[in-house]
Amino acid sequence: MQKLEVIGGKKISGTIVISGSKNATLPILASTILTNKKITINNIPVVRDVETMAELLKTIGSNVKFDRKKKKIEIYNKKPLKTFAPYYLLKTMRAGVLVLGALLAKYRIAKVSLPGGCAIGSRPIDLHLDALKKMGAKIKIKDGYVHASATKGLRGSNIKFSKISVGATENILIAACFASGESKLRNCAIEPEVEDLIIFLKKIGCKIKRIGKRSLNVLGTNKLKSTTHKVIFDRIEAGTYIIAAALTKGHLKIKNINPKIILTEIKLLNKMGVKITKKKDHIIVNRTESLKNINIVTKPYPGFPTDLQAQIMILMTKADGISTIQENIFENRFMHVSELRRMGAKIEIKGNKAKVFGKSKLNGAELMATDLRASVCLVLAGLIPSSKTIINRIYHLDRGYEKIEKKLLKCGAQIRRLR
């Protein structure tokens, strides 16, 4: 099993080009099931979750050409697809369940494994299934699979999600695009990745109209067309490298982004004392001398993202005073805390709240990653002490960060992969 070795004490300075968004790429790939026309998607991140989704599409019969060097995927569904998505492909990737809405809408039947992914909370798919039932689907769960059918096809429906869910919004939006009649979706997620999916779906001919901040009207159609689409940048990767520069008092240029999308994160980091200069398509993180304590609450977009919670916790360990985090999205998203404590961090957990004591002296240690964002949190922690840190189970990291050690190495980090 591969490991990362990090010896800290080095400034992270230079230029990093941010990859395309994994969380935008996956639902777009799933939605290509709807069309028989050629689709080209650019700015694809070459990460394990995308590889898995591409393999899933191939398995059900899509013609998929993944040019990793050009970061491009071409998809052409020449023949009807299979409607079975197996466990061995979905066990490591929660987004695999997004093929359910597309397969059911187009082929009127689907057997899809219940999803896996990071162990950061229960994340049930009840919202997905309840909405599909309202659209006319018959659903049962058996032997770890969702068995769904709609013999007369899915029909448009009025759906109000009981809570904001990115995955449920994406799945039902995709299904509604091919259902008969009009669907009205309320209390939708508005993350940039959802917006990117909407842009893509409109490009292929789907009829989607925003009628409020969190409301969509979707008129189903089966007249879809070919298109080319460029995936948006990975805002979580961008936030991660901002924090890496701030932690190490480095000077870092972060390219291939739209700063307007991450204004919440930039404002919060500014409040902590991180100096960031915004340009049209990049930002510059200037040398950060001192950090102030802060209190944050994770919320759906445009609030502070849960996917950046673990990373900012590291920054809090170097700030003045006591900082707090209230995690409102996932119930098990403090699993990295025990590993940070092993490095010397002083962090107290009570329910969904973390109290982080600043000015902690962190020491190198051997650590175990538990999920994707915890993995990168431990990498960031390893950048601080001049002693050695070993991070085990980095396959989590490879699910969502493209060439992280190469990007950091280029900017001065002492980091290498051990096999």
C-alpha positions in Angstrom: 0.0 0.0 0.0 1.4 3.4 -1.0 2.4 6.1 1.5 3.5 9.7 1.4 6.6 10.9 3.3 6.6 14.6 4.1 9.5 16.5 5.7 8.2 20.0 6.6 9.7 23.3 7.4 9.8 24.4 3.7 8.0 27.4 2.2 5.4 26.5 -0.5 6.2 29.1 -3.1 5.9 29.3 -6.9 2.9 28.6 -9.2 0.3 25.9 -9.1 -2.3 25.2 -11.8 -5.6 24.0 -10.4 -7.1 21.0 -12.0 -10.7 20.6 -13.2 -13.3 19.8 -10.6 -13.8 16.1 -9.7 -17.2 17.0 -8.2 -18.3 18.7 -11.4 -16.9 16.0 -13.7 -18.7 13.0 -12.1 -22.3 14.2 -12.5 -21.6 15.4 -16.1 -20.2 12.0 -17.0 -23.2 10.3 -15.5 -25.6 12.6 -17.4 -24.0 11.6 -20.8 -26.1 8.4 -20.5 -29.1 10.5 -21.7 -27.7 11.2 -25.2 -26.7 9.1 -28.2 -24.7 12.0 -29.6 -20.9 12.5 -29.3 -19.9 14.4 -26.2 -16.4 15.9 -25.5 -15.5 17.1 -22.0 -12.3 19.0 -21.4 -10.3 20.0 -18.3 -10.9 16.6 -16.8 -8.9 15.9 -13.6 -7.0 12.6 -13.8 -8.0 11.2 -10.4 -9.2 7.8 -9.3 -12.9 8.7 -8.9 -13.0 10.0 -12.5 -11.2 6.9 -13.7 -13.8 4.8 -11.9 -16.7 6.7 -13.4 -15.2 6.3 -16.9 -14.8 2.6 -16.3 -18.4 2.4 -15.1 -19.6 4.0 -18.3 -17.5 1.6 -20.3 -18.9 -1.3 -18.4 -22.5 -0.4 -19.2 -21.7 0.0 -22.9 -20.6 3.6 -23.5 -17.8 4.2 -26.0 -15.3 6.2 -23.8 -12.0 7.6 -24.9 -10.0 9.1 -22.0 -7.0 11.2 -23.2 -5.2 11.7 -19.9 -2.5 13.8 -21.4 -5.0 16.3 -22.9 -7.3 15.9 -19.9 -10.2 15.1 -22.3 -12.9 12.5 -22.4 -15.0 11.7 -25.5 -18.2 9.7 -25.1 -20.4 8.2 -27.8 -23.3 6.0 -26.9 -23.8 4.2 -30.2 -25.9 1.4 -28.8 -28.4 1.0 -26.0 -26.6 0.7 -22.7 -26.8 -2.0 -20.0 -28.8 -0.9 -16.9 -26.7 -2.6 -14.3 -24.1 -0.7 -12.2 -22.1 -3.2 -10.1 -20.9 -3.0 -6.6 -17.2 -3.4 -7.4 -17.2 -0.1 -9.2 -19.5 1.9 -6.9 -17.9 0.7 -3.6 -15.3 3.4 -3.5 -17.2 6.2 -5.2 -20.5 7.7 -3.9 -21.1 9.6 -7.1 -21.7 6.3 -8.9 -25.3 6.4 -7.7 -25.8 9.4 -10.1 -26.2 6.9 -13.0 -29.5 5.8 -11.4 -31.5 8.8 -12.5 -30.1 8.8 -16.0 -30.5 5.0 -16.6 -34.1 5.0 -15.1 -35.2 8.0 -17.1 -33.8 6.7 -20.4 -34.3 2.9 -20.2 -37.1 2.7 -17.6 -35.2 0.2 -15.5 -32.0 0.2 -13.5 -30.2 -2.0 -11.0 -27.5 0.2 -9.2 -25.4 -0.7 -6.2 -25.7 1.3 -3.1 -22.7 3.7 -3.1 -19.5 3.7 -1.1 -16.9 6.5 -0.8 -15.5 8.2 2.3 -16.7 7.1 5.7 -17.6 10.6 6.8 -21.2 9.9 7.6 -24.3 7.9 6.7 -25.2 10.0 3.6 -28.3 7.9 2.7 -29.8 8.2 -0.7 -33.4 8.5 0.6 -33.9 11.9 -1.0 -32.9 10.5 -4.4 -35.3 7.5 -4.0 -38.2 9.5 -2.6 -38.1 11.9 -5.5 -37.8 9.1 -8.1 -40.9 7.5 -6.6 -42.8 10.8 -7.0 -41.8 10.7 -10.6 -43.4 7.2 -11.0 -40.6 4.8 -10.2 -41.1 1.6 -8.3 -38.1 1.0 -6.1 -36.9 -1.7 -3.8 -33.6 -2.3 -2.0 -32.3 -5.9 -2.2 -28.9 -7.4 -1.6 -27.2 -4.0 -1.5 -28.7 -2.9 -4.8 -31.4 -0.4 -5.8 -33.8 -2.1 -8.1 -35.8 0.6 -9.9 -38.4 0.5 -12.7 -40.8 2.9 -14.4 -42.6 0.8 -17.1 -44.3 3.9 -18.5 -41.3 6.1 -18.1 -40.6 8.8 -15.5 -43.0 11.7 -15.4 -42.5 15.3 -14.4 -43.4 16.0 -10.8 -43.3 18.7 -8.1 -40.4 17.9 -5.8 -39.2 19.8 -2.7 -36.1 18.3 -1.1 -36.5 18.0 2.6 -32.9 19.2 3.0 -30.3 20.6 0.6 -28.4 17.8 -1.1 -25.9 18.2 -3.9 -26.2 14.5 -5.0 -30.0 14.4 -4.8 -30.3 17.7 -6.8 -28.0 16.3 -9.5 -29.6 12.9 -9.8 -33.1 14.2 -10.0 -32.2 17.1 -12.3 -30.7 14.6 -14.7 -33.7 12.3 -14.5 -36.1 15.2 -14.9 -34.4 16.2 -18.2 -35.5 13.0 -19.9 -38.9 12.5 -18.0 -42.2 13.3 -19.7 -43.7 16.6 -18.8 -42.5 19.3 -16.5 -40.7 19.0 -13.1 -40.5 21.7 -10.5 -37.5 21.2 -8.2 -37.4 23.1 -4.9 -34.8 23.6 -2.2 -32.0 22.6 -4.6 -28.3 22.8 -4.0 -26.6 25.7 -5.8 -23.0 24.6 -5.5 -20.8 25.7 -8.5 -20.6 22.0 -9.5 -24.4 21.8 -9.8 -24.4 25.0 -11.9 -21.8 23.5 -14.2 -24.0 20.4 -14.6 -26.9 22.7 -15.6 -24.7 24.5 -18.1 -23.7 21.2 -19.6 -27.3 19.8 -19.7 -28.5 23.0 -21.5 -25.7 22.6 -24.0 -27.0 19.1 -25.0 -30.6 20.5 -25.4 -32.1 20.0 -21.9 -34.7 22.6 -21.0 -33.9 24.0 -17.6 -35.1 27.3 -16.2 -34.1 28.8 -12.9 -37.1 30.4 -11.2 -35.6 31.3 -7.9 -32.3 31.0 -5.9 -33.0 27.3 -5.1 -35.8 26.4 -7.6 -35.7 24.9 -11.1 -38.2 24.1 -13.7 -37.3 21.3 -16.0 -39.2 20.3 -19.1 -38.3 16.8 -20.2 -37.1 16.1 -23.7 -35.5 13.3 -25.7 -34.2 15.5 -28.5 -30.6 15.9 -27.4 -27.5 17.0 -29.3 -23.7 16.8 -29.4 -21.6 19.3 -27.5 -18.1 20.2 -26.1 -17.8 21.4 -22.5 -15.0 22.5 -20.2 -15.3 21.5 -16.6 -14.9 24.3 -14.0 -11.9 24.4 -11.7 -11.7 22.5 -8.4 -12.4 25.0 -5.7 -11.5 22.7 -2.9 -8.1 22.0 -4.5 -7.6 25.8 -4.8 -8.5 26.3 -1.1 -6.2 23.5 -0.1 -3.2 25.2 -1.8 -4.1 28.6 -0.4 -3.9 27.1 3.1 -0.6 25.3 2.2 1.0 28.6 1.3 -0.4 30.4 4.4 0.8 27.6 6.7 4.4 27.8 5.4 4.6 31.6 5.0 5.0 31.0 1.2 4.3 33.2 -1.8 2.1 31.2 -4.2 0.3 32.0 -7.5 -2.7 29.8 -8.0 -3.9 29.7 -11.7 -6.8 28.4 -13.7 -9.5 29.6 -11.3 -12.4 32.0 -11.0 -11.9 33.9 -7.7 -15.6 34.9 -7.6 -16.6 31.3 -7.0 -14.5 31.1 -3.8 -15.2 34.5 -2.3 -16.5 33.0 0.9 -13.3 31.1 1.5 -11.1 34.1 0.5 -13.0 36.4 2.9 -12.7 34.0 5.8 -9.0 33.4 5.1 -8.5 37.2 4.9 -10.1 37.5 8.3 -7.6 35.0 9.6 -4.8 37.2 8.3 -4.0 35.4 5.0 -3.1 38.0 2.4 -4.7 37.2 -1.0 -4.6 39.3 -4.2 -7.4 38.5 -6.6 -7.0 38.7 -10.3 -9.4 37.7 -13.2 -8.2 34.1 -13.5 -5.8 33.6 -10.7 -4.9 34.6 -7.1 -1.7 35.3 -5.4 -1.2 34.2 -1.8 1.4 36.6 -0.2 3.6 35.8 2.8 1.4 35.4 5.9 3.2 36.5 9.1 0.6 35.9 11.7 -2.8 34.2 11.9 -5.9 35.2 13.9 -8.3 32.8 15.5 -11.8 32.4 13.9 -15.1 30.6 14.3 -16.6 28.9 11.3 -19.8 26.9 10.5 -19.9 24.6 7.5 -22.9 25.2 5.3 -24.2 24.5 1.8 -22.9 26.9 -0.9 -22.4 29.8 -0.7 -21.4 29.0 2.9 -18.1 27.6 4.0 -17.6 24.1 2.4 -17.4 21.0 4.5 -14.8 19.7 2.1 -12.4 22.4 3.3 -13.1 22.0 7.0 -10.2 19.6 7.7 -7.7 21.7 5.9 -8.6 24.9 7.7 -8.4 23.1 11.0 -4.6 22.8 10.4 -4.4 26.6 9.9 -6.2 27.1 13.1 -3.6 25.1 15.0 -1.1 27.9 14.1 -3.3 30.8 14.8 -3.5 33.0 17.9 -6.0 31.9 20.6 -8.9 29.4 20.2 -10.8 28.8 17.0 -14.0 26.7 16.6 -15.6 24.7 13.8 -19.2 23.6 13.8 -19.7 20.8 11.3 -23.3 20.9 10.0 -23.0 18.7 6.9 -21.6 15.3 7.9 -21.6 13.7 11.3 -18.3 11.8 11.1 -16.1 14.5 9.6 -13.7 14.9 12.5 -11.9 11.6 12.1 -8.7 13.4 11.2 -8.6 14.9 14.7 -7.1 11.8 16.4 -4.3 11.8 13.9 -3.6 15.5 14.4 -3.5 14.9 18.2 -0.8 12.4 17.6 1.3 15.2 16.0 0.7 17.4 19.1 -2.3 19.4 18.1 -4.7 20.3 20.9 -8.2 19.9 19.7 -11.4 19.2 21.7 -14.5 17.6 20.1 -18.0 17.8 21.5 -20.7 16.6 19.2 -20.5 18.4 15.9 -18.2 21.2 17.3 -14.4 21.3 17.5 -12.4 23.6 19.6 -8.9 24.2 18.2 -6.2 25.6 20.4 -3.7 27.8 18.5 0.1 28.0 18.5 0.4 24.2 18.8 3.8 22.7 18.2 3.3 19.9 15.7 5.8 17.0 15.4 6.2 14.5 12.6 4.5 11.1 13.1 3.2 8.1 11.2 -0.5 8.7 10.4 -3.5 6.9 8.9 -5.8 8.7 6.4 -9.5 7.9 6.8 -11.1 9.8 3.9 -10.3 12.1 1.0 -10.2 15.5 2.8 -8.6 14.0 5.9 -5.8 12.7 3.7 -4.9 16.1 2.4 -5.3 17.6 5.9 -2.5 15.3 7.1 -0.4 16.3 4.1 -0.8 19.9 5.1 0.0 19.1 8.7 3.2 17.3 7.5 4.4 20.5 5.8 4.8 22.2 9.2 7.4 20.2 11.4 10.9 19.7 10.1 10.7 16.1 11.2 9.3 13.3 9.1 5.6 12.5 8.7 4.4 9.3 7.0 0.8 9.2 5.8 -0.7 5.7 5.2 -3.7 4.8 3.0 -3.3 7.6 0.5 -5.5 5.9 -2.0 -8.1 8.2 -0.5 -6.0 11.1 -1.6 -5.7 9.8 -5.1 -9.5 9.8 -5.5 -9.6 13.6 -5.6 -6.2 15.3 -5.9 -4.3 15.2 -9.1 -0.5 14.8 -8.8 -0.5 16.5 -5.4 3.1 15.5 -4.5 4.3 16.7 -7.9 2.6 20.1 -7.5 3.9 20.5 -4.0 7.4 19.3 -4.9 7.6 21.9 -7.7 6.8 24.6 -5.1 9.5 23.6 -2.6 8.0 20.9 -0.5 10.0 17.9 0.5 7.6 15.1 -0.3 7.7 11.7 -1.9 5.6 8.6 -2.5 6.7 5.4 -0.9 5.6 2.0 -2.3 
